[in-house]
């Protein structure tokens, strides 16, 4: 990491620290850096505080887009503005148009009688090839034996398949892992590929990979870190789309109640195919397929996989999308009293295991939205 990249990252972490959105791993990284950069640490803290005090009076996103689009930007300008850029894009709760999260003198208290504190909820159903269903929802180590003799080890938060044994397996045997609303699970396939399944998601996969391709079928939201094997490409089937890779980290969203398939590439290279259309993606690109139409855009891909490490991270995301994700994770229903609020775009970063009332309270502090809770329904209004 070069000096500018390091300083920019540390500034982002300081901004997260100031807004209470930093996670423990980041806190440790920042503390280590600050021990050797005490003076610079204080300078950046003061600079970000000053910028955040002023950011509510300007359109920070618009200002940065104009600034970044100018030709002939010099490194000295970027170096001068680096902590300002970090303040804008460091996960501070911000609404497009320049309004930033503020501490209200008397924030509204949300009723949480029926929506309890959310903790890490590792639960899943493993469907074996003979149709048997095995519930996995405790922290105890458990060995599950399939009808074909393969041993699968459950570690409470992770399901792990052993590598192929010395006996050649000609028959391809499939298992399915299904995650309910409010759950998540990690899966390590026989080839070493690591898979994270989000709430209300499922993955069908072979117990052992054979043939020319490694093929899996998914619904919902799944993040893949594919073990490299150039001789046997990895193919993800999602709705009518296919994502083909050799070895890479990427995220796919393809819920059955949504018509789009969204693929986000963190690193490596993947090819997205639907029908006669195809596109080869580069890192930090996102491809959205909507009824056969491909839309490609540049994104901060890391934001789209941070859910695997316990963080909700949204950059300029519609309130409708944010509430859909919260609804799946906390197993609640969402009703928009004012439908125009669905198109409100927000930048927000919060811990995934926080009480949902705490998350909603942070969003209320933007001053543009309010929430009421009735049983397990969240009502969104002005």
Phi, psi and omega per residue, in radians:
X1 nan 2.213 -3.124
X2 -1.356 3.007 -3.002
X3 -1.074 -0.742 -3.123
X4 -1.148 -0.741 3.125
X5 -1.084 -0.725 -3.135
X6 -1.118 -0.789 -3.120
X7 -1.114 -0.698 3.128
X8 -1.110 -0.776 3.135
X9 -1.110 -0.751 -3.133
X10 -1.122 -0.628 3.100
X11 -1.127 -0.689 3.089
X12 -1.082 -0.731 -3.126
X13 -1.177 -0.653 3.104
X14 -1.128 -0.740 3.117
X15 -1.101 -0.682 3.087
X16 -1.148 -0.687 3.109
X17 -1.065 -0.744 -3.112
X18 -1.173 -0.473 -3.099
X19 -1.800 0.093 3.056
X20 1.270 0.415 -3.121
X21 -1.946 0.136 -3.110
X22 -1.369 2.476 3.108
X23 -1.701 2.931 -2.969
X24 -1.060 -0.719 -3.131
X25 -1.103 -0.693 3.123
X26 -1.207 -0.653 3.119
X27 -1.058 -0.735 3.123
X28 -1.147 -0.721 3.126
X29 -1.086 -0.762 -3.131
X30 -1.160 -0.722 -3.127
X31 -1.076 -0.726 3.120
X32 -1.091 -0.764 -3.141
X33 -1.153 -0.736 -3.074
X34 -1.123 -0.513 -3.140
X35 -1.053 -0.549 -3.140
X36 -1.797 -0.006 -3.098
X37 -2.408 0.839 -3.042
X38 -1.000 -0.789 -3.099
X39 -1.171 -0.768 3.139
X40 -1.168 -0.646 3.108
X41 -1.005 -0.823 3.136
X42 -1.154 -0.691 -3.136
X43 -1.072 -0.784 -3.115
X44 -1.194 -0.720 3.087
X45 -0.966 -0.856 -3.128
X46 -1.099 -0.717 -3.119
X47 -1.123 -0.752 -3.124
X48 -1.207 -0.702 3.092
X49 -1.001 -0.769 -3.124
X50 -1.117 -0.765 -3.121
X51 -1.160 -0.680 -3.137
X52 -1.201 -0.523 3.064
X53 -1.147 -0.527 -3.079
X54 -1.697 -0.288 -2.947
X55 -1.132 -0.400 3.121
X56 -1.237 -0.216 -3.086
X57 -1.755 0.008 3.140
X58 -2.347 2.790 3.058
X59 -1.483 1.539 -2.987
X60 -1.143 -0.664 -3.140
X61 -1.189 -0.779 3.104
X62 -1.085 -0.752 3.128
X63 -1.050 -0.767 -3.116
X64 -1.172 -0.687 3.136
X65 -1.075 -0.708 3.095
X66 -1.141 -0.788 -3.125
X67 -1.052 -0.811 -3.053
X68 -1.240 -0.411 -3.081
X69 -1.455 -0.213 -3.130
X70 -1.167 2.460 3.122
X71 -1.381 2.695 3.047
X72 1.280 0.499 3.087
X73 -1.084 2.359 3.140
X74 -1.769 2.615 -3.139
X75 -1.048 -0.562 -3.100
X76 -1.141 -0.553 3.104
X77 -1.215 -0.792 3.137
X78 -1.072 -0.736 -3.136
X79 -1.117 -0.611 3.139
X80 -1.218 -0.578 -3.034
X81 -1.736 0.083 -2.920
X82 -1.060 -0.668 -3.113
X83 -1.316 -0.454 3.077
X84 -1.171 -0.777 3.125
X85 -1.055 -0.745 3.130
X86 -1.076 -0.699 -3.134
X87 -1.085 -0.661 -3.118
X88 -1.232 -0.715 -2.991
X89 -1.941 0.395 -3.035
X90 -1.666 0.277 3.104
X91 1.617 0.201 3.039
X92 -1.190 2.413 3.139
X93 -1.117 1.968 -3.045
X94 -2.452 2.443 3.103
X95 -1.806 2.378 3.075
X96 -0.951 2.243 -3.035
X97 2.041 -0.204 2.938
X98 1.819 0.104 3.112
X99 -1.560 2.275 -3.082
X100 -1.955 2.755 3.129
X101 -1.044 2.293 3.127
X102 -2.156 2.653 3.046
X103 -1.381 1.995 3.070
X104 -1.366 2.496 -3.129
X105 -1.004 -0.743 3.138
X106 -2.314 1.428 -3.119
X107 -1.083 2.510 -3.132
X108 -1.136 2.404 3.125
X109 -1.519 2.217 3.117
X110 -1.642 2.386 3.095
X111 -1.292 2.296 -3.098
X112 -2.227 0.563 -3.091
X113 -1.052 -0.700 -3.007
X114 -1.853 -0.157 3.110
X115 -2.001 1.807 -2.983
X116 -1.451 2.952 3.074
X117 -0.953 2.221 3.141
X118 -1.514 2.240 3.044
X119 -2.036 2.990 3.105
X120 -0.990 2.155 -3.030
X121 -2.127 1.514 -3.128
X122 -1.580 1.799 3.128
X123 -2.569 2.548 -3.074
X124 -2.818 2.889 3.000
X125 -2.101 2.149 3.093
X126 -1.696 2.103 3.120
X127 -1.805 2.004 -3.096
X128 -1.427 2.988 -3.027
X129 -1.132 -0.400 3.136
X130 -1.625 0.135 3.100
X131 1.625 -0.147 3.109
X132 -1.122 2.486 3.119
X133 -1.982 2.265 -3.142
X134 -2.033 2.081 3.114
X135 -1.412 2.295 3.140
X136 -2.165 1.918 -3.106
X137 -2.728 0.426 3.067
X138 -2.274 3.033 -3.060
X139 -1.626 -0.023 -3.100
X140 -1.346 2.546 3.087
X141 -1.252 2.336 -3.098
X142 -2.432 2.344 3.082
X143 -1.811 2.145 -3.127
X144 -1.923 2.243 -3.130
X145 -1.857 2.184 3.113
X146 -1.395 2.946 -3.126
X147 -1.148 -0.379 3.135
X148 -1.620 0.112 3.042
X149 1.618 -0.042 3.126
X150 -1.290 2.376 3.080
X151 -1.670 2.255 3.100
X152 -2.044 2.266 -3.085
X153 -1.851 2.173 3.026
X154 -1.730 2.232 -3.124
X155 -1.918 0.379 3.136
X156 1.595 -0.916 3.115
X157 -2.045 0.115 -3.049
X158 -2.661 2.446 3.070
X159 -1.985 2.236 -3.016
X160 -2.244 2.227 3.086
X161 -1.709 2.435 3.114
X162 -1.305 2.782 3.099
X163 -1.207 2.811 -3.090
X164 -1.052 2.348 3.136
X165 -1.401 -3.088 -3.047
X166 -1.273 -0.290 3.133
X167 -1.416 2.202 -3.134
X168 -1.202 2.187 -3.138
X169 -1.835 1.943 -3.133
X170 -1.495 -0.556 -3.125
X171 -1.463 2.266 3.103
X172 -1.570 2.134 -3.101
X173 -1.936 2.316 -3.070
X174 -1.914 2.492 2.927
X175 -2.069 2.827 3.069
X176 -2.298 2.324 3.052
X177 -1.926 2.187 -3.065
X178 -2.121 2.277 -3.096
X179 -1.948 2.256 3.138
X180 -1.425 3.021 2.987
X181 -1.015 2.438 3.128
X182 1.428 0.099 -3.125
X183 -2.121 3.029 3.031
X184 -2.786 2.813 3.108
X185 -2.809 2.663 3.113
X186 -1.936 2.460 -3.079
X187 -2.342 2.320 3.047
X188 -1.985 1.998 -3.092
X189 -1.357 2.979 -3.046
X190 -1.092 -0.454 -3.130
X191 -1.522 0.001 -3.121
X192 1.679 -0.076 3.087
X193 -1.151 2.327 3.107
X194 -1.768 2.337 -3.081
X195 -2.257 2.316 3.034
X196 -1.960 2.199 3.134
X197 -1.881 2.225 3.138
X198 -1.519 3.129 -3.108
X199 -0.980 2.520 3.065
X200 0.971 0.810 -3.109
X201 -2.265 2.828 3.086
X202 -2.606 2.721 3.107
X203 -2.472 2.231 3.025
X204 -1.822 2.284 -3.011
X205 -2.661 2.728 3.089
X206 -1.368 2.538 3.070
X207 -1.088 -0.703 3.018
X208 -2.310 2.454 3.133
X209 -1.485 2.377 3.095
X210 -2.486 2.864 3.125
X211 1.503 -2.892 -3.024
X212 -1.454 -0.338 -3.107
X213 -2.307 2.717 2.985
X214 -1.801 1.852 -3.033
X215 -1.948 2.387 3.044
X216 -2.359 2.791 -3.127
X217 -2.215 2.319 -3.037
X218 -2.321 2.750 2.897
X219 -2.399 2.622 3.116
X220 1.643 -2.411 3.123
X221 -2.184 2.157 -3.072
X222 -2.404 2.378 3.075
X223 -1.917 2.302 -3.084
X224 -2.061 2.317 2.924
X225 -2.042 1.673 -2.903
X226 -1.472 2.265 3.046
X227 -1.178 2.313 -3.045
X228 -1.249 2.311 3.055
X229 -2.774 1.629 -3.055
X230 -1.116 -0.423 -3.115
X231 -1.438 -0.215 -3.094
X232 -2.446 1.444 -3.121
X233 -0.976 2.636 -3.137
X234 -1.758 2.190 -3.072
X235 -2.106 2.179 3.081
X236 -1.831 2.146 3.067
X237 -1.697 2.115 -3.124
X238 -2.340 1.874 -3.043
X239 1.030 -2.147 3.125
X240 -1.739 0.072 -3.101
X241 -1.725 2.767 3.052
X242 -2.260 2.431 3.055
X243 -2.098 2.095 -3.082
X244 -1.963 2.288 -3.109
X245 -2.456 2.877 3.006
X246 -1.844 -0.688 3.114
X247 -3.096 1.999 -3.015
X248 -3.001 3.051 3.080
X249 -2.065 2.150 -3.108
X250 -2.686 2.860 -3.101
X251 -2.184 2.415 3.124
X252 -2.237 2.311 3.029
X253 -2.040 2.148 3.133
X254 -2.669 1.203 3.128
X255 -1.292 2.529 -3.068
X256 -1.148 -0.441 -3.131
X257 -1.590 0.136 3.080
X258 -2.143 2.548 -3.065
X259 -1.565 -0.093 -3.089
X260 -1.750 2.698 2.973
X261 -2.126 2.108 -3.062
X262 -2.031 2.135 3.122
X263 -2.035 2.265 -3.139
X264 -2.161 2.197 -3.064
X265 -1.793 2.145 3.108
X266 -1.527 -0.945 3.048
X267 -2.639 2.801 -3.055
X268 1.671 -2.648 -3.132
X269 -2.626 2.341 3.110
X270 -2.334 2.718 3.045
X271 -2.000 2.214 3.115
X272 -1.806 2.270 -3.066
X273 -2.300 2.373 2.923
X274 -2.552 2.076 -3.077
X275 1.067 -2.243 -3.137
X276 -1.574 -0.096 -3.124
X277 -1.609 2.524 3.080
X278 -2.664 2.768 3.124
X279 -2.655 2.323 3.084
X280 -1.668 2.062 -3.019
X281 -1.555 2.637 2.998
X282 -1.922 2.817 3.116
X283 -0.965 2.566 -3.111
X284 1.122 0.520 2.985
X285 -2.023 2.645 3.081
X286 -2.281 2.320 3.101
X287 -2.008 2.166 3.082
X288 -1.933 2.129 3.100
X289 -1.824 2.088 -3.108
X290 -2.238 1.827 -3.130
X291 0.916 0.792 3.065
X292 1.524 -0.179 3.133
X293 -1.592 2.281 -3.133
X294 -1.689 2.244 3.001
X295 -2.117 2.173 -3.096
X296 -1.974 2.307 3.086
X297 -2.515 2.732 3.077
X298 -1.473 2.372 -3.135
X299 -2.466 2.968 2.937
X300 -1.565 1.643 -2.961
X301 -1.042 -0.547 -3.127
X302 -0.997 -0.576 3.128
X303 -1.026 -0.563 -3.006
X304 -1.496 -0.103 3.097
X305 -2.092 0.038 -3.099
X306 -1.223 -0.260 3.058
X307 -1.074 -0.448 3.133
X308 -1.232 -0.280 3.115
X309 -2.002 0.320 2.993
X310 1.558 0.443 -3.113
X311 -2.318 2.334 2.917
X312 -1.566 2.130 -3.133
X313 -2.266 2.068 -3.105
X314 -2.221 2.292 3.098
X315 -2.115 1.926 -3.127
X316 0.984 0.750 -3.059
X317 -1.741 2.505 -3.134
X318 -1.147 2.561 3.136
X319 -1.077 -0.583 3.113
X320 -1.054 -0.792 3.134
X321 -1.123 -0.767 3.140
X322 -1.059 -0.801 -3.099
X323 -1.204 -0.556 3.056
X324 -1.069 -0.761 -3.126
X325 -1.200 -0.702 3.094
X326 -1.123 -0.669 -3.124
X327 -1.094 -0.740 3.137
X328 -1.177 -0.724 -3.052
X329 -1.259 -0.754 -3.098
X330 -1.625 0.026 3.119
X331 0.973 0.993 3.115
X332 -2.268 2.978 3.027
X333 -1.864 2.631 -3.130
X334 -2.175 2.310 3.091
X335 -2.197 2.183 3.098
X336 -1.606 1.908 3.085
X337 -1.177 -0.563 3.079
X338 -2.086 1.818 -3.028
X339 -1.125 -0.381 3.139
X340 -1.150 -0.366 3.140
X341 -1.216 -0.314 3.131
X342 -1.044 -0.543 -3.075
X343 -1.590 0.064 3.070
X344 -1.213 2.224 -3.092
X345 -1.805 2.282 -2.995
X346 -2.302 2.545 2.962
X347 -1.880 2.160 -2.975
X348 -2.628 2.428 3.025
X349 -2.394 2.151 -3.112
X350 -2.481 2.795 3.092
X351 -1.294 2.338 -3.047
X352 -1.180 -0.396 -3.070
X353 -1.807 0.201 3.060
X354 -1.242 2.767 2.982
X355 -1.053 2.362 -3.086
X356 -1.078 -0.521 3.115
X357 -1.105 -0.627 3.104
X358 -1.137 -0.680 3.128
X359 -1.161 -0.784 -3.137
X360 -1.128 -0.639 3.114
X361 -1.109 -0.712 3.095
X362 -1.071 -0.692 -3.139
X363 -1.214 -0.604 3.113
X364 -1.110 -0.520 -3.097
X365 -1.169 -0.179 3.038
X366 -1.201 -0.388 3.073
X367 1.538 0.060 -3.087
X368 -1.980 -0.277 -3.082
X369 -2.410 2.708 3.045
X370 -2.395 2.772 -3.117
X371 -2.294 2.505 2.937
X372 -2.145 2.578 3.122
X373 -2.050 2.188 3.088
X374 -2.221 1.931 -3.019
X375 0.977 -2.017 3.120
X376 -1.952 0.478 3.107
X377 -1.995 2.283 3.076
X378 -1.765 2.147 -3.140
X379 -1.786 2.174 -3.106
X380 -1.788 2.236 3.131
X381 -2.678 3.074 -3.130
X382 -1.458 nan nan
